Amino acid sequence: MTSTTVAPGREALQWVHIRTVARTDLKQLAQARDYWIPMLILGALFFVFVPTVLLLTITQIGSVDAVSQISQILDVLPESASRQIPGDTGAGRAGYALAVYLFAPVAVVVPITISTAVGAATIVGERERGTGEFLAHSPAGIREIFLGKLLASLIPGYLTTVIGFGVYALIVNTIVGPDVGGWFFPTRQWWILMLWVVPPFLALTLSLVLRLSAKVKSTAAAQQASALVSLPLIIVAYSQATGSLYGGDAVAWYIGGVAWLLAIVALWRGVRSVTRARLLGVADEK
């Protein structure tokens, strides 16, 4: 009997190429301490330090001024959101409002900031390191290279957010939970925010950042241009994330659906921005 080797299907081979490109970038990123140490500090600041200090100030220390100011904010919340705030004390209700509503945009700002920093240098950095020629002549197609770069940019931001989200949930339930009847976080709206609203905004931002990274001539230029692009999207995502929590499930699903549609279109158009000529640092292919 003779053995035969079955060649992998086209889809499987494409996934291998995408995974290889992403894995290579992630290995290089893991060795860049000047990148991931500041990003860890950023995540710890937003997900751990600031929430812990503010929530302890309100619920444990019992700052009268802080509780009074938060209570005034509760008065301007939509009625649908106000009805969902449990607790019999002002400190408990204020802590719940901070944890569920006012810190929500952090889940958008952190991943976009981290992933944008990676995506800005991911393509132009190949030319600067002299590895663009190797990538341009690799078996991976242009679409596979783009998706691999996208995946390598998505993972650090979203992974940091998921870990930070878990730590944040533990902090919130430990500090605020006793004042509102037990562990309550994450709420249903937060699950929708994390799994449905955040990912498309992150993909939409990265699709634009990767296009810029393919067109500019230096990493510094890519980072400056990416900052100009990502800042408006962070503001939009910030407002939409807050609105999705205030407006209920239907609004959150609608916002996420529109964001997914825009992200798919942007990614489809973004693939065309990466060419082998740009990886080589020469004129675009005609």
Helices and strands as residue ranges (DSSP letters): H 10-30, H 33-44, I 45-49, H 50-59, H 64-76, H 79-83, H 90-97, I 98-102, H 106-122, H 124-129, H 132-136, H 142-175, G 177-179, H 188-192, I 193-197, H 198-215, H 219-247, H 249-270, G 271-273, H 276-280
